[in-house]
Amino acid sequence: MRSLLVVYDPAARPAANRETPSAERTPEAVLESAGYRVMAAFAPEQARIGLAKADAAVLDLPVTEFKAWSMRLLADKRLPLLWWCSDSAASQSLDACEDDVRVDGILTPRMADYECHWALHFGAKRFYEREQWLEERRQLTAKVEERKWIDKAKGILCEIKNINETEAYEMLRTQAMNERKRMVDVATSIVKVYELLQESKPKGAKRR
């Protein structure tokens, strides 16, 4: 991790003047002194440009602004997000302690270089572990959904072909192989066609 995007609160730090009214060091000053390449953004358009080269994003914002910005950033690129917990940002975030904030780590103006390195390291580690968990969850959810379509299709085949579940499964598998499709795609087609046929029947007609 070498390149960082720092997102500033436009209301608190206008692009034309990055000086802070307090004695706190800016994120750029702290992170550049620690050896990182830093890009600053004060608006979504600037952030979108900086994301292309960024390994992580540091948000110098009140916690109340985190949700909107995190959604905006992660929609363009999946990367670790860390909060720059300055005195001003912390004081503006007191009422947001119970909010569901998506953050991978915290940096402060008083951190030494090695503390910044470790905070960024553990933040990135937390991010990639969560990404792996989300991918595993997505795959599991997809498998459960596929199983539902296959089970529905088996039920339909059992009904209209008067066969058992094992025979229905083999029929699905054979059709999928012959058509060079996934079994779930064949099953989905069968279910959708069957449902359309049922909807087109006159009301009160018996199912066959």
C-alpha positions in Angstrom: 0.0 0.0 0.0 1.7 3.1 -1.2 -0.9 5.5 -2.7 -3.7 7.0 -0.6 -6.7 9.1 -1.4 -7.6 11.7 1.2 -11.2 12.9 1.1 -11.7 16.2 2.9 -15.0 17.7 4.1 -15.7 20.5 1.5 -17.5 22.6 4.1 -14.6 22.5 6.6 -11.6 22.5 4.2 -12.2 24.4 0.9 -10.0 23.3 -2.0 -8.5 26.7 -2.3 -7.2 26.7 1.3 -6.0 23.5 2.9 -4.7 25.2 6.0 -6.3 24.1 9.2 -7.3 26.6 11.9 -5.8 24.4 14.6 -2.3 23.2 15.3 -3.1 19.7 14.0 -1.2 18.4 11.1 -3.2 17.6 8.0 -3.6 14.0 6.7 -1.4 14.9 3.7 1.4 16.1 6.0 1.3 13.1 8.2 1.0 10.5 5.5 3.5 12.0 3.1 6.0 12.2 6.0 5.4 8.5 6.5 6.4 7.8 2.9 3.0 7.5 1.2 1.9 9.2 -2.0 -1.2 11.2 -1.3 -4.0 12.5 -3.5 -6.5 15.0 -2.1 -10.2 15.2 -3.0 -12.8 17.8 -2.0 -15.6 16.7 -4.3 -16.9 13.4 -5.8 -15.4 14.2 -9.2 -11.9 14.6 -7.7 -12.3 11.4 -5.7 -13.3 9.4 -8.7 -10.1 10.4 -10.5 -7.9 9.7 -7.5 -9.5 6.3 -6.9 -7.9 4.9 -10.0 -4.4 4.9 -8.4 -5.4 4.7 -4.7 -4.7 1.6 -2.5 -6.9 3.0 0.3 -9.0 6.0 1.1 -8.7 8.2 4.2 -11.8 10.2 5.1 -11.2 13.5 7.0 -15.0 13.8 7.6 -17.4 13.7 10.5 -18.8 10.2 11.0 -22.2 11.5 9.9 -20.8 12.0 6.4 -19.3 8.5 6.2 -22.2 6.5 4.8 -22.8 8.7 1.8 -19.1 9.0 1.0 -18.4 5.3 1.5 -21.2 4.3 -0.8 -20.0 6.7 -3.4 -16.4 5.5 -3.2 -17.1 1.8 -3.0 -19.4 2.0 -6.0 -16.4 3.0 -8.1 -13.8 0.9 -6.5 -13.5 -1.6 -3.6 -10.8 -0.5 -1.3 -10.0 0.0 2.5 -11.6 3.1 4.1 -10.0 4.7 7.2 -11.2 7.5 9.3 -9.0 10.5 10.0 -10.0 11.2 13.6 -9.0 14.8 14.1 -10.2 16.9 17.0 -12.7 18.7 14.7 -14.0 15.5 13.1 -14.3 13.7 16.4 -16.2 16.6 18.0 -18.7 16.7 15.2 -19.3 13.0 15.5 -20.4 12.7 19.1 -24.0 12.1 18.2 -23.1 9.3 15.7 -21.5 6.9 18.1 -24.3 4.3 17.6 -24.4 4.7 13.8 -23.5 1.7 11.6 -20.3 3.1 10.2 -18.4 1.2 7.5 -14.7 1.8 8.5 -11.6 -0.4 8.4 -9.4 1.6 10.7 -8.6 4.9 12.3 -5.7 7.4 11.9 -5.0 10.5 14.0 -2.9 13.6 13.5 -0.7 12.6 16.5 0.4 9.2 15.1 4.0 8.5 14.5 5.1 7.1 11.1 5.2 3.5 12.3 1.8 3.9 13.9 0.4 5.0 10.6 2.0 2.0 8.8 0.4 -0.5 11.3 -3.0 1.2 11.2 -3.0 1.1 7.4 -1.7 -2.5 7.4 -4.4 -3.8 9.8 -7.1 -1.7 8.1 -6.2 -3.3 4.8 -6.1 -6.8 6.4 -9.6 -6.2 7.9 -10.9 -5.0 4.5 -9.7 -8.0 2.5 -10.9 -10.5 5.1 -14.4 -8.9 4.9 -14.3 -8.9 1.2 -13.5 -12.7 1.2 -16.3 -13.3 3.6 -18.7 -11.3 1.4 -17.7 -13.3 -1.6 -18.1 -16.6 0.2 -21.6 -15.4 1.3 -22.5 -14.4 -2.2 -21.5 -17.8 -3.6 -23.4 -19.6 -0.9 -26.5 -17.5 -1.5 -26.2 -18.2 -5.2 -26.0 -21.9 -4.6 -29.1 -21.8 -2.4 -31.0 -19.8 -5.1 -29.9 -22.3 -7.8 -31.0 -25.2 -5.6 -34.5 -23.6 -5.3 -34.8 -23.4 -9.1 -33.7 -27.0 -9.6 -36.1 -28.2 -6.9 -39.0 -26.3 -8.5 -38.1 -27.8 -11.9 -37.9 -31.3 -10.5 -41.3 -30.9 -9.0 -42.8 -29.7 -12.3 -41.2 -32.7 -14.2 -42.4 -35.1 -11.5 -45.9 -33.7 -12.0 -46.1 -33.5 -15.8 -44.0 -36.6 -16.6 -45.3 -38.7 -13.7 -41.7 -39.6 -12.6 -39.8 -39.6 -9.3 -37.3 -37.0 -8.2 -34.3 -39.0 -9.1 -35.5 -39.4 -12.7 -36.4 -35.7 -12.8 -32.9 -34.8 -11.7 -31.4 -37.1 -14.4 -33.6 -35.5 -17.0 -32.5 -32.0 -16.0 -28.8 -33.1 -16.0 -29.1 -34.8 -19.4 -30.8 -31.8 -21.0 -28.2 -29.5 -19.6 -25.4 -31.6 -21.0 -27.1 -31.9 -24.4 -27.7 -28.1 -24.6 -24.3 -27.3 -23.0 -25.9 -25.2 -20.4 -25.8 -25.1 -16.6 -28.4 -27.2 -14.9 -29.8 -24.1 -13.1 -30.4 -22.4 -16.4 -32.3 -25.3 -17.8 -34.3 -25.5 -14.6 -35.1 -21.8 -14.6 -36.4 -22.0 -18.2 -38.6 -25.0 -17.3 -40.1 -23.2 -14.3 -40.7 -19.9 -16.2 -42.3 -21.6 -19.1 -44.5 -23.7 -16.8 -45.6 -20.6 -14.9 -46.4 -18.7 -18.1 -48.6 -21.7 -19.2 -50.4 -21.7 -15.9 -51.0 -18.0 -16.1 -52.5 -18.3 -19.6 -55.0 -20.9 -18.6 -58.6 -19.8 -18.0 -59.4 -19.2 -14.4 -60.8 -22.3 -12.7 -59.0 -24.7 -15.2 -57.5 -27.7 -13.5 -53.7 -28.1 -13.5 -52.5 -31.2 -15.3 
